[in-house]
Amino acid sequence: MLHNGVECEEFRETYVDEPTAIINAKEYLVGGEIIRRDVEVQVKEGFTFLGETGNG
Amino acid sequence: MANSAGICDSFKSEVLKGQHNFDVAGDSFKLSLYLTTATISPTTTAYTATGEVANSGTYAATGSAVTNQAPATTSTVGHWTPSANVAWSSVTFTTDCALLYNDTDAGKASVAAITFSPQTVTNGTFTLTMPTNDNTTGLIRLA
């Protein structure tokens, strides 16, 4: 069968919410073997630098 | 030592010297990807091929350019984030780190290291989706 245009027997999709990113993985399997694995790393937040100065 | 995230220490002083221009017509910045065994961290001063994932699919050594957008200030915070996500297709590798660096700079000065849990991509597409470009989540923020 086709999943997202990929011929496979099984399709699995997972979301993992990590402290700094959300990981979305799509796995396409044939005979129990992963033939394709797509990963999207959604960066939640970047970096801040330079804090408030103390010269006020 | 594993990969670790953060703004690169050297970048902080380089900004004060005007070494980086993030504007639309400014410098070209790239993202390169690293193996879980690499040692990219805030102490990294420049792009390095050491520990970089091997060429695979559309991923080639030194990584890919990001698309600049104009830096902005929201409330009291200056911020900048690439305007588009970065993706590599038909790749096979395991990575847990991306390094943003200035490709225009002669020394390929580093900007920031981005980390996440180790991810294995198999004959597939690896996409790095950028955060919302604002004063609370933008990729680079000066508060």
N, CA and C atoms of all chains as a GROMACS GRO file, in nm:
protein
  597
    1MET      N    1   0.084  -0.119   0.000
    1MET     CA    2   0.000   0.000   0.000
    1MET      C    3   0.088   0.125   0.000
    2LEU      N    4   0.028   0.233  -0.037
    2LEU     CA    5   0.103   0.359  -0.044
    2LEU      C    6   0.076   0.444   0.080
    3HIS      N    7   0.183   0.494   0.140
    3HIS     CA    8   0.171   0.592   0.248
    3HIS      C    9   0.255   0.712   0.210
    4ASN      N   10   0.190   0.822   0.197
    4ASN     CA   11   0.260   0.944   0.156
    4ASN      C   12   0.341   0.922   0.029
    5GLY      N   13   0.289   0.838  -0.058
    5GLY     CA   14   0.356   0.813  -0.185
    5GLY      C   15   0.465   0.709  -0.177
    6VAL      N   16   0.483   0.646  -0.061
    6VAL     CA   17   0.587   0.544  -0.045
    6VAL      C   18   0.521   0.407  -0.036
    7GLU      N   19   0.566   0.313  -0.120
    7GLU     CA   20   0.512   0.178  -0.119
    7GLU      C   21   0.570   0.103   0.002
    8CYS      N   22   0.484   0.060   0.093
    8CYS     CA   23   0.531  -0.009   0.212
    8CYS      C   24   0.418  -0.094   0.270
    9GLU      N   25   0.454  -0.180   0.366
    9GLU     CA   26   0.355  -0.266   0.430
    9GLU      C   27   0.304  -0.206   0.560
   10GLU      N   28   0.387  -0.122   0.620
   10GLU     CA   29   0.350  -0.064   0.749
   10GLU      C   30   0.403   0.078   0.758
   11PHE      N   31   0.326   0.164   0.820
   11PHE     CA   32   0.368   0.303   0.837
   11PHE      C   33   0.350   0.342   0.983
   12ARG      N   34   0.453   0.404   1.039
   12ARG     CA   35   0.445   0.449   1.178
   12ARG      C   36   0.487   0.595   1.185
   13GLU      N   37   0.415   0.672   1.264
   13GLU     CA   38   0.451   0.812   1.283
   13GLU      C   39   0.453   0.843   1.432
   14THR      N   40   0.559   0.909   1.476
   14THR     CA   41   0.571   0.942   1.618
   14THR      C   42   0.606   1.090   1.636
   15TYR      N   43   0.558   1.145   1.746
   15TYR     CA   44   0.595   1.280   1.788
   15TYR      C   45   0.656   1.269   1.927
   16VAL      N   46   0.771   1.329   1.944
   16VAL     CA   47   0.833   1.331   2.076
   16VAL      C   48   0.860   1.476   2.112
   17ASP      N   49   0.805   1.518   2.225
   17ASP     CA   50   0.822   1.655   2.271
   17ASP      C   51   0.942   1.662   2.364
   18GLU      N   52   1.052   1.716   2.313
   18GLU     CA   53   1.175   1.728   2.392
   18GLU      C   54   1.186   1.870   2.447
   19PRO      N   55   1.276   1.892   2.540
   19PRO     CA   56   1.290   2.026   2.597
   19PRO      C   57   1.318   2.135   2.493
   20THR      N   58   1.397   2.102   2.392
   20THR     CA   59   1.435   2.205   2.295
   20THR      C   60   1.375   2.187   2.157
   21ALA      N   61   1.311   2.074   2.134
   21ALA     CA   62   1.259   2.048   1.998
   21ALA      C   63   1.145   1.946   2.002
   22ILE      N   64   1.063   1.951   1.898
   22ILE     CA   65   0.962   1.847   1.878
   22ILE      C   66   1.011   1.761   1.762
   23ILE      N   67   1.017   1.632   1.785
   23ILE     CA   68   1.068   1.541   1.683
   23ILE      C   69   0.951   1.466   1.620
   24ASN      N   70   0.938   1.478   1.491
   24ASN     CA   71   0.834   1.407   1.416
   24ASN      C   72   0.905   1.308   1.324
   25ALA      N   73   0.884   1.179   1.350
   25ALA     CA   74   0.948   1.075   1.269
   25ALA      C   75   0.842   0.994   1.196
   26LYS      N   76   0.868   0.968   1.068
   26LYS     CA   77   0.779   0.887   0.985
   26LYS      C   78   0.859   0.766   0.935
   27GLU      N   79   0.810   0.648   0.969
   27GLU     CA   80   0.881   0.526   0.932
   27GLU      C   81   0.798   0.442   0.836
   28TYR      N   82   0.864   0.395   0.732
   28TYR     CA   83   0.799   0.311   0.631
   28TYR      C   84   0.867   0.175   0.636
   29LEU      N   85   0.788   0.068   0.654
   29LEU     CA   86   0.846  -0.064   0.674
   29LEU      C   87   0.796  -0.165   0.571
   30VAL      N   88   0.887  -0.256   0.538
   30VAL     CA   89   0.853  -0.371   0.454
   30VAL      C   90   0.915  -0.493   0.521
   31GLY      N   91   0.833  -0.594   0.548
   31GLY     CA   92   0.884  -0.714   0.613
   31GLY      C   93   0.943  -0.686   0.749
   32GLY      N   94   0.893  -0.584   0.816
   32GLY     CA   95   0.943  -0.549   0.949
   32GLY      C   96   1.068  -0.463   0.947
   33GLU      N   97   1.122  -0.440   0.830
   33GLU     CA   98   1.243  -0.360   0.817
   33GLU      C   99   1.208  -0.218   0.776
   34ILE      N  100   1.276  -0.123   0.836
   34ILE     CA  101   1.254   0.017   0.797
   34ILE      C  102   1.325   0.042   0.664
   35ILE      N  103   1.247   0.077   0.564
   35ILE     CA  104   1.308   0.107   0.433
   35ILE      C  105   1.328   0.256   0.415
   36ARG      N  106   1.253   0.333   0.495
   36ARG     CA  107   1.270   0.478   0.487
   36ARG      C  108   1.228   0.539   0.620
   37ARG      N  109   1.305   0.635   0.666
   37ARG     CA  110   1.269   0.707   0.790
   37ARG      C  111   1.295   0.854   0.768
   38ASP      N  112   1.188   0.933   0.773
   38ASP     CA  113   1.198   1.078   0.762
   38ASP      C  114   1.193   1.139   0.902
   39VAL      N  115   1.270   1.241   0.925
   39VAL     CA  116   1.270   1.307   1.055
   39VAL      C  117   1.259   1.457   1.038
   40GLU      N  118   1.169   1.516   1.114
   40GLU     CA  119   1.161   1.662   1.119
   40GLU      C  120   1.191   1.706   1.262
   41VAL      N  121   1.290   1.790   1.275
   41VAL     CA  122   1.324   1.848   1.406
   41VAL      C  123   1.271   1.990   1.408
   42GLN      N  124   1.170   2.012   1.490
   42GLN     CA  125   1.111   2.146   1.501
   42GLN      C  126   1.175   2.216   1.622
   43VAL      N  127   1.264   2.309   1.593
   43VAL     CA  128   1.332   2.380   1.701
   43VAL      C  129   1.230   2.468   1.773
   44LYS      N  130   1.216   2.447   1.903
   44LYS     CA  131   1.115   2.521   1.979
   44LYS      C  132   1.156   2.666   2.002
   45GLU      N  133   1.281   2.682   2.034
   45GLU     CA  134   1.327   2.814   2.078
   45GLU      C  135   1.476   2.826   2.052
   46GLY      N  136   1.518   2.945   2.014
   46GLY     CA  137   1.658   2.967   1.990
   46GLY      C  138   1.731   3.007   2.116
   47PHE      N  139   1.822   3.103   2.102
   47PHE     CA  140   1.910   3.139   2.212
   47PHE      C  141   1.908   3.289   2.239
   48THR      N  142   1.910   3.322   2.364
   48THR     CA  143   1.921   3.463   2.403
   48THR      C  144   2.060   3.487   2.458
   49PHE      N  145   2.120   3.596   2.417
   49PHE     CA  146   2.243   3.633   2.484
   49PHE      C  147   2.245   3.782   2.510
   50LEU      N  148   2.330   3.824   2.599
   50LEU     CA  149   2.335   3.958   2.654
   50LEU      C  150   2.215   3.978   2.749
   51GLY      N  151   2.242   3.984   2.875
   51GLY     CA  152   2.134   4.007   2.971
   51GLY      C  153   2.121   4.155   3.002
   52GLU      N  154   2.043   4.185   3.103
   52GLU     CA  155   2.030   4.323   3.149
   52GLU      C  156   2.167   4.369   3.199
   53THR      N  157   2.200   4.493   3.170
   53THR     CA  158   2.328   4.544   3.222
   53THR      C  159   2.308   4.588   3.367
   54GLY      N  160   2.416   4.594   3.440
   54GLY     CA  161   2.404   4.633   3.580
   54GLY      C  162   2.442   4.778   3.601
   55ASN      N  163   2.459   4.850   3.490
   55ASN     CA  164   2.505   4.987   3.501
   55ASN      C  165   2.388   5.084   3.494
   56GLY      N  166   2.294   5.070   3.581
   56GLY     CA  167   2.175   5.153   3.571
   56GLY      C  168   2.149   5.235   3.694
   57MET      N  169   3.331   1.387   2.510
   57MET     CA  170   3.240   1.500   2.523
   57MET      C  171   3.137   1.496   2.410
   58ALA      N  172   3.016   1.515   2.442
   58ALA     CA  173   2.909   1.512   2.342
   58ALA      C  174   2.885   1.652   2.286
   59ASN      N  175   2.800   1.659   2.189
   59ASN     CA  176   2.758   1.789   2.137
   59ASN      C  177   2.673   1.860   2.242
   60SER      N  178   2.684   1.992   2.247
   60SER     CA  179   2.601   2.068   2.340
   60SER      C  180   2.559   2.200   2.275
   61ALA      N  181   2.444   2.249   2.318
   61ALA     CA  182   2.380   2.362   2.251
   61ALA      C  183   2.419   2.497   2.312
   62GLY      N  184   2.406   2.600   2.230
   62GLY     CA  185   2.423   2.736   2.281
   62GLY      C  186   2.482   2.830   2.178
   63ILE      N  187   2.473   2.958   2.209
   63ILE     CA  188   2.541   3.059   2.129
   63ILE      C  189   2.691   3.040   2.145
   64CYS      N  190   2.765   3.052   2.038
   64CYS     CA  191   2.909   3.033   2.048
   64CYS      C  192   2.974   3.153   2.118
   65ASP      N  193   3.065   3.123   2.206
   65ASP     CA  194   3.131   3.228   2.284
   65ASP      C  195   3.201   3.329   2.194
   66SER      N  196   3.269   3.280   2.092
   66SER     CA  197   3.343   3.368   2.003
   66SER      C  198   3.250   3.463   1.928
   67PHE      N  199   3.128   3.418   1.901
   67PHE     CA  200   3.031   3.499   1.827
   67PHE      C  201   2.997   3.626   1.904
   68LYS      N  202   2.996   3.618   2.036
   68LYS     CA  203   2.955   3.733   2.118
   68LYS      C  204   3.047   3.854   2.095
   69SER      N  205   3.175   3.828   2.086
   69SER     CA  206   3.266   3.940   2.063
   69SER      C  207   3.271   3.977   1.914
   70GLU      N  208   3.249   3.878   1.828
   70GLU     CA  209   3.251   3.907   1.685
   70GLU      C  210   3.135   3.999   1.645
   71VAL      N  211   3.022   3.984   1.713
   71VAL     CA  212   2.908   4.072   1.686
   71VAL      C  213   2.946   4.216   1.719
   72LEU      N  214   3.018   4.233   1.827
   72LEU     CA  215   3.059   4.367   1.868
   72LEU      C  216   3.160   4.428   1.771
   73LYS      N  217   3.224   4.343   1.692
   73LYS     CA  218   3.320   4.391   1.592
   73LYS      C  219   3.257   4.403   1.453
   74GLY      N  220   3.127   4.378   1.446
   74GLY     CA  221   3.058   4.390   1.316
   74GLY      C  222   3.096   4.282   1.218
   75GLN      N  223   3.131   4.165   1.269
   75GLN     CA  224   3.178   4.057   1.182
   75GLN      C  225   3.065   3.979   1.116
   76HIS      N  226   2.942   3.995   1.167
   76HIS     CA  227   2.829   3.918   1.114
   76HIS      C  228   2.716   4.012   1.071
   77ASN      N  229   2.665   3.988   0.952
   77ASN     CA  230   2.553   4.067   0.901
   77ASN      C  231   2.440   3.972   0.862
   78PHE      N  232   2.334   3.972   0.941
   78PHE     CA  233   2.224   3.878   0.920
   78PHE      C  234   2.115   3.932   0.828
   79ASP      N  235   2.132   4.051   0.777
   79ASP     CA  236   2.027   4.112   0.696
   79ASP      C  237   2.007   4.034   0.564
   80VAL      N  238   1.900   4.067   0.495
   80VAL     CA  239   1.864   3.994   0.373
   80VAL      C  240   1.979   3.993   0.272
   81ALA      N  241   2.040   4.109   0.256
   81ALA     CA  242   2.152   4.119   0.162
   81ALA      C  243   2.286   4.110   0.234
   82GLY      N  244   2.283   4.051   0.352
   82GLY     CA  245   2.404   4.044   0.434
   82GLY      C  246   2.490   3.923   0.403
   83ASP      N  247   2.546   3.863   0.508
   83ASP     CA  248   2.633   3.747   0.490
   83ASP      C  249   2.549   3.621   0.463
   84SER      N  250   2.618   3.520   0.411
   84SER     CA  251   2.553   3.391   0.389
   84SER      C  252   2.584   3.300   0.508
   85PHE      N  253   2.478   3.244   0.566
   85PHE     CA  254   2.495   3.154   0.680
   85PHE      C  255   2.455   3.013   0.640
   86LYS      N  256   2.524   2.916   0.698
   86LYS     CA  257   2.496   2.777   0.663
   86LYS      C  258   2.472   2.694   0.789
   87LEU      N  259   2.404   2.583   0.770
   87LEU     CA  260   2.385   2.484   0.876
   87LEU      C  261   2.454   2.356   0.834
   88SER      N  262   2.540   2.305   0.920
   88SER     CA  263   2.605   2.177   0.895
   88SER      C  264   2.561   2.080   1.006
   89LEU      N  265   2.561   1.953   0.975
   89LEU     CA  266   2.510   1.851   1.068
   89LEU      C  267   2.624   1.764   1.120
   90TYR      N  268   2.608   1.716   1.243
   90TYR     CA  269   2.716   1.642   1.308
   90TYR      C  270   2.670   1.510   1.368
   91LEU      N  271   2.764   1.416   1.369
   91LEU     CA  272   2.742   1.286   1.430
   91LEU      C  273   2.728   1.301   1.580
   92THR      N  274   2.671   1.201   1.642
   92THR     CA  275   2.654   1.205   1.787
   92THR      C  276   2.788   1.196   1.860
   93THR      N  277   2.891   1.154   1.789
   93THR     CA  278   3.024   1.142   1.848
   93THR      C  279   3.106   1.270   1.835
   94ALA      N  280   3.051   1.371   1.769
   94ALA     CA  281   3.123   1.497   1.749
   94ALA      C  282   3.126   1.577   1.880
   95THR      N  283   3.199   1.686   1.877
   95THR     CA  284   3.215   1.767   1.999
   95THR      C  285   3.186   1.914   1.971
   96ILE      N  286   3.075   1.939   1.905
   96ILE     CA  287   3.033   2.077   1.878
   96ILE      C  288   2.971   2.135   2.005
   97SER      N  289   3.005   2.260   2.035
   97SER     CA  290   2.956   2.321   2.160
   97SER      C  291   2.968   2.473   2.149
   98PRO      N  292   2.925   2.546   2.251
   98PRO     CA  293   2.943   2.691   2.249
   98PRO      C  294   3.090   2.734   2.240
   99THR      N  295   3.181   2.645   2.267
   99THR     CA  296   3.323   2.681   2.255
   99THR      C  297   3.374   2.663   2.112
  100THR      N  298   3.291   2.609   2.025
  100THR     CA  299   3.330   2.594   1.883
  100THR      C  300   3.340   2.734   1.821
  101THR      N  301   3.449   2.760   1.755
  101THR     CA  302   3.472   2.895   1.702
  101THR      C  303   3.445   2.908   1.552
  102ALA      N  304   3.441   2.793   1.482
  102ALA     CA  305   3.423   2.798   1.337
  102ALA      C  306   3.372   2.665   1.285
  103TYR      N  307   3.323   2.667   1.162
  103TYR     CA  308   3.281   2.542   1.098
  103TYR      C  309   3.396   2.445   1.100
  104THR      N  310   3.366   2.318   1.124
  104THR     CA  311   3.466   2.214   1.118
  104THR      C  312   3.408   2.093   1.047
  105ALA      N  313   3.494   2.024   0.973
  105ALA     CA  314   3.451   1.902   0.906
  105ALA      C  315   3.464   1.782   1.000
  106THR      N  316   3.532   1.803   1.111
  106THR     CA  317   3.552   1.694   1.206
  106THR      C  318   3.419   1.657   1.270
  107GLY      N  319   3.382   1.534   1.254
  107GLY     CA  320   3.257   1.487   1.313
  107GLY      C  321   3.134   1.516   1.231
  108GLU      N  322   3.151   1.580   1.115
  108GLU     CA  323   3.035   1.611   1.030
  108GLU      C  324   2.981   1.482   0.968
  109VAL      N  325   2.851   1.475   0.946
  109VAL     CA  326   2.795   1.357   0.881
  109VAL      C  327   2.852   1.346   0.740
  110ALA      N  328   2.859   1.225   0.690
  110ALA     CA  329   2.915   1.203   0.557
  110ALA      C  330   2.818   1.251   0.448
  111ASN      N  331   2.872   1.277   0.334
  111ASN     CA  332   2.787   1.314   0.220
  111ASN      C  333   2.682   1.204   0.198
  112SER      N  334   2.559   1.246   0.181
  112SER     CA  335   2.451   1.150   0.161
  112SER      C  336   2.334   1.223   0.098
  113GLY      N  337   2.276   1.166  -0.007
  113GLY     CA  338   2.164   1.232  -0.073
  113GLY      C  339   2.200   1.375  -0.108
  114THR      N  340   2.115   1.467  -0.067
  114THR     CA  341   2.141   1.608  -0.099
  114THR      C  342   2.229   1.677   0.005
  115TYR      N  343   2.272   1.601   0.107
  115TYR     CA  344   2.364   1.662   0.204
  115TYR      C  345   2.507   1.650   0.155
  116ALA      N  346   2.575   1.762   0.144
  116ALA     CA  347   2.716   1.763   0.106
  116ALA      C  348   2.795   1.837   0.213
  117ALA      N  349   2.920   1.801   0.227
  117ALA     CA  350   3.007   1.861   0.328
  117ALA      C  351   2.994   2.013   0.328
  118THR      N  352   2.992   2.069   0.443
  118THR     CA  353   2.973   2.211   0.479
  118THR      C  354   2.825   2.246   0.497
  119GLY      N  355   2.734   2.155   0.459
  119GLY     CA  356   2.593   2.178   0.486
  119GLY      C  357   2.526   2.266   0.382
  120SER      N  358   2.417   2.329   0.424
  120SER     CA  359   2.336   2.409   0.331
  120SER      C  360   2.311   2.549   0.383
  121ALA      N  361   2.294   2.640   0.290
  121ALA     CA  362   2.268   2.779   0.326
  121ALA      C  363   2.126   2.796   0.379
  122VAL      N  364   2.112   2.888   0.470
  122VAL     CA  365   1.980   2.926   0.519
  122VAL      C  366   1.940   3.056   0.449
  123THR      N  367   1.812   3.089   0.460
  123THR     CA  368   1.762   3.211   0.398
  123THR      C  369   1.752   3.321   0.503
  124ASN      N  370   1.823   3.430   0.477
  124ASN     CA  371   1.819   3.540   0.574
  124ASN      C  372   1.687   3.615   0.569
  125GLN      N  373   1.654   3.677   0.680
  125GLN     CA  374   1.549   3.778   0.679
  125GLN      C  375   1.599   3.891   0.769
  126ALA      N  376   1.537   4.005   0.755
  126ALA     CA  377   1.586   4.122   0.826
  126ALA      C  378   1.573   4.103   0.978
  127PRO      N  379   1.680   4.129   1.052
  127PRO     CA  380   1.668   4.128   1.198
  127PRO      C  381   1.566   4.232   1.242
  128ALA      N  382   1.498   4.205   1.351
  128ALA     CA  383   1.394   4.297   1.398
  128ALA      C  384   1.401   4.308   1.549
  129THR      N  385   1.336   4.410   1.600
  129THR     CA  386   1.324   4.425   1.745
  129THR      C  387   1.176   4.421   1.783
  130THR      N  388   1.144   4.336   1.877
  130THR     CA  389   1.009   4.326   1.930
  130THR      C  390   1.018   4.352   2.080
  131SER      N  391   0.942   4.450   2.125
  131SER     CA  392   0.955   4.494   2.263
  131SER      C  393   1.099   4.537   2.284
  132THR      N  394   1.170   4.474   2.373
  132THR     CA  395   1.309   4.516   2.399
  132THR      C  396   1.410   4.417   2.344
  133VAL      N  397   1.363   4.321   2.265
  133VAL     CA  398   1.451   4.211   2.223
  133VAL      C  399   1.474   4.214   2.072
  134GLY      N  400   1.602   4.216   2.033
  134GLY     CA  401   1.637   4.202   1.893
  134GLY      C  402   1.640   4.054   1.859
  135HIS      N  403   1.592   4.018   1.740
  135HIS     CA  404   1.587   3.876   1.708
  135HIS      C  405   1.604   3.852   1.558
  136TRP      N  406   1.649   3.731   1.527
  136TRP     CA  407   1.668   3.689   1.388
  136TRP      C  408   1.651   3.537   1.380
  137THR      N  409   1.585   3.495   1.276
  137THR     CA  410   1.564   3.352   1.250
  137THR      C  411   1.564   3.334   1.099
  138PRO      N  412   1.626   3.230   1.047
  138PRO     CA  413   1.615   3.206   0.903
  138PRO      C  414   1.468   3.204   0.862
  139SER      N  415   1.439   3.255   0.745
  139SER     CA  416   1.298   3.267   0.704
  139SER      C  417   1.241   3.138   0.648
  140ALA      N  418   1.324   3.037   0.630
  140ALA     CA  419   1.273   2.910   0.575
  140ALA      C  420   1.339   2.793   0.648
  141ASN      N  421   1.270   2.681   0.647
  141ASN     CA  422   1.327   2.560   0.704
  141ASN      C  423   1.436   2.507   0.611
  142VAL      N  424   1.518   2.418   0.664
  142VAL     CA  425   1.623   2.358   0.583
  142VAL      C  426   1.599   2.208   0.579
  143ALA      N  427   1.605   2.149   0.461
  143ALA     CA  428   1.579   2.005   0.448
  143ALA      C  429   1.679   1.941   0.352
  144TRP      N  430   1.712   1.816   0.384
  144TRP     CA  431   1.799   1.737   0.298
  144TRP      C  432   1.724   1.608   0.266
  145SER      N  433   1.720   1.569   0.141
  145SER     CA  434   1.643   1.451   0.102
  145SER      C  435   1.734   1.335   0.061
  146SER      N  436   1.676   1.216   0.064
  146SER     CA  437   1.747   1.091   0.026
  146SER      C  438   1.874   1.072   0.107
  147VAL      N  439   1.868   1.106   0.235
  147VAL     CA  440   1.988   1.096   0.320
  147VAL      C  441   1.976   0.977   0.415
  148THR      N  442   2.092   0.927   0.454
  148THR     CA  443   2.101   0.823   0.555
  148THR      C  444   2.214   0.860   0.650
  149PHE      N  445   2.178   0.892   0.772
  149PHE     CA  446   2.278   0.924   0.875
  149PHE      C  447   2.209   0.935   1.010
  150THR      N  448   2.290   0.946   1.114
  150THR     CA  449   2.238   0.972   1.248
  150THR      C  450   2.304   1.099   1.298
  151THR      N  451   2.224   1.191   1.346
  151THR     CA  452   2.276   1.321   1.390
  151THR      C  453   2.202   1.367   1.514
  152ASP      N  454   2.268   1.452   1.590
  152ASP     CA  455   2.202   1.514   1.705
  152ASP      C  456   2.242   1.661   1.721
  153CYS      N  457   2.301   1.717   1.614
  153CYS     CA  458   2.351   1.854   1.627
  153CYS      C  459   2.362   1.924   1.492
  154ALA      N  460   2.328   2.052   1.493
  154ALA     CA  461   2.349   2.136   1.375
  154ALA      C  462   2.429   2.259   1.419
  155LEU      N  463   2.522   2.299   1.335
  155LEU     CA  464   2.602   2.419   1.364
  155LEU      C  465   2.566   2.528   1.264
  156LEU      N  466   2.527   2.644   1.316
  156LEU     CA  467   2.502   2.761   1.231
  156LEU      C  468   2.631   2.840   1.225
  157TYR      N  469   2.676   2.869   1.104
  157TYR     CA  470   2.801   2.945   1.092
  157TYR      C  471   2.795   3.041   0.973
  158ASN      N  472   2.887   3.136   0.975
  158ASN     CA  473   2.891   3.240   0.873
  158ASN      C  474   2.980   3.193   0.758
  159ASP      N  475   2.919   3.161   0.646
  159ASP     CA  476   2.993   3.108   0.533
  159ASP      C  477   3.063   3.218   0.455
  160THR      N  478   3.019   3.341   0.472
  160THR     CA  479   3.085   3.453   0.405
  160THR      C  480   3.215   3.488   0.475
  161ASP      N  481   3.216   3.472   0.604
  161ASP     CA  482   3.334   3.503   0.684
  161ASP      C  483   3.452   3.415   0.640
  162ALA      N  484   3.569   3.474   0.629
  162ALA     CA  485   3.685   3.401   0.581
  162ALA      C  486   3.718   3.282   0.670
  163GLY      N  487   3.694   3.298   0.800
  163GLY     CA  488   3.725   3.191   0.893
  163GLY      C  489   3.608   3.100   0.922
  164LYS      N  490   3.495   3.122   0.852
  164LYS     CA  491   3.373   3.042   0.871
  164LYS      C  492   3.331   3.042   1.018
  165ALA      N  493   3.325   3.162   1.075
  165ALA     CA  494   3.298   3.178   1.218
  165ALA      C  495   3.162   3.119   1.257
  166SER      N  496   3.161   3.051   1.368
  166SER     CA  497   3.040   2.985   1.414
  166SER      C  498   2.948   3.084   1.486
  167VAL      N  499   2.821   3.051   1.487
  167VAL     CA  500   2.720   3.136   1.552
  167VAL      C  501   2.655   3.063   1.669
  168ALA      N  502   2.601   2.945   1.643
  168ALA     CA  503   2.531   2.872   1.749
  168ALA      C  504   2.526   2.724   1.717
  169ALA      N  505   2.520   2.645   1.823
  169ALA     CA  506   2.504   2.500   1.810
  169ALA      C  507   2.364   2.462   1.856
  170ILE      N  508   2.296   2.386   1.774
  170ILE     CA  509   2.159   2.342   1.802
  170ILE      C  510   2.164   2.190   1.824
  171THR      N  511   2.108   2.143   1.934
  171THR     CA  512   2.111   1.999   1.961
  171THR      C  513   1.970   1.944   1.983
  172PHE      N  514   1.959   1.813   1.970
  172PHE     CA  515   1.833   1.742   1.988
  172PHE      C  516   1.871   1.597   2.013
  173SER      N  517   1.774   1.512   2.045
  173SER     CA  518   1.808   1.373   2.069
  173SER      C  519   1.856   1.308   1.939
  174PRO      N  520   1.942   1.206   1.947
  174PRO     CA  521   1.995   1.144   1.826
  174PRO      C  522   1.884   1.096   1.733
  175GLN      N  523   1.894   1.134   1.607
  175GLN     CA  524   1.791   1.099   1.509
  175GLN      C  525   1.855   1.027   1.390
  176THR      N  526   1.802   0.909   1.363
  176THR     CA  527   1.848   0.833   1.248
  176THR      C  528   1.753   0.854   1.131
  177VAL      N  529   1.807   0.895   1.021
  177VAL     CA  530   1.730   0.913   0.898
  177VAL      C  531   1.775   0.804   0.802
  178THR      N  532   1.678   0.734   0.743
  178THR     CA  533   1.710   0.623   0.654
  178THR      C  534   1.650   0.648   0.517
  179ASN      N  535   1.736   0.674   0.421
  179ASN     CA  536   1.689   0.697   0.283
  179ASN      C  537   1.571   0.794   0.281
  180GLY      N  538   1.576   0.894   0.367
  180GLY     CA  539   1.462   0.982   0.382
  180GLY      C  540   1.501   1.128   0.385
  181THR      N  541   1.409   1.208   0.436
  181THR     CA  542   1.429   1.353   0.440
  181THR      C  543   1.448   1.398   0.584
  182PHE      N  544   1.553   1.476   0.606
  182PHE     CA  545   1.577   1.535   0.737
  182PHE      C  546   1.546   1.684   0.726
  183THR      N  547   1.454   1.730   0.810
  183THR     CA  548   1.412   1.869   0.804
  183THR      C  549   1.440   1.937   0.938
  184LEU      N  550   1.500   2.052   0.931
  184LEU     CA  551   1.521   2.134   1.049
  184LEU      C  552   1.426   2.252   1.039
  185THR      N  553   1.323   2.249   1.123
  185THR     CA  554   1.219   2.352   1.118
  185THR      C  555   1.251   2.463   1.217
  186MET      N  556   1.250   2.584   1.167
  186MET     CA  557   1.290   2.698   1.249
  186MET      C  558   1.180   2.742   1.345
  187PRO      N  559   1.219   2.797   1.459
  187PRO     CA  560   1.119   2.848   1.553
  187PRO      C  561   1.056   2.977   1.499
  188THR      N  562   0.948   3.017   1.562
  188THR     CA  563   0.883   3.143   1.526
  188THR      C  564   0.980   3.258   1.550
  189ASN      N  565   0.989   3.347   1.452
  189ASN     CA  566   1.083   3.458   1.463
  189ASN      C  567   1.022   3.572   1.544
  190ASP      N  568   1.032   3.563   1.676
  190ASP     CA  569   0.985   3.672   1.760
  190ASP      C  570   1.077   3.688   1.882
  191ASN      N  571   1.034   3.769   1.976
  191ASN     CA  572   1.122   3.803   2.088
  191ASN      C  573   1.131   3.694   2.194
  192THR      N  574   1.051   3.589   2.181
  192THR     CA  575   1.058   3.482   2.281
  192THR      C  576   1.112   3.350   2.228
  193THR      N  577   1.102   3.329   2.096
  193THR     CA  578   1.148   3.200   2.044
  193THR      C  579   1.247   3.212   1.928
  194GLY      N  580   1.271   3.331   1.878
  194GLY     CA  581   1.361   3.349   1.763
  194GLY      C  582   1.494   3.277   1.784
  195LEU      N  583   1.557   3.239   1.673
  195LEU     CA  584   1.677   3.157   1.684
  195LEU      C  585   1.791   3.230   1.755
  196ILE      N  586   1.812   3.357   1.719
  196ILE     CA  587   1.915   3.438   1.784
  196ILE      C  588   1.848   3.561   1.843
  197ARG      N  589   1.862   3.579   1.973
  197ARG     CA  590   1.795   3.692   2.038
  197ARG      C  591   1.894   3.769   2.126
  198LEU      N  592   1.884   3.901   2.117
  198LEU     CA  593   1.963   3.986   2.206
  198LEU      C  594   1.866   4.057   2.298
  199ALA      N  595   1.875   4.024   2.424
  199ALA     CA  596   1.776   4.075   2.519
  199ALA      C  597   1.833   4.192   2.598
   0.00000   0.00000   0.00000
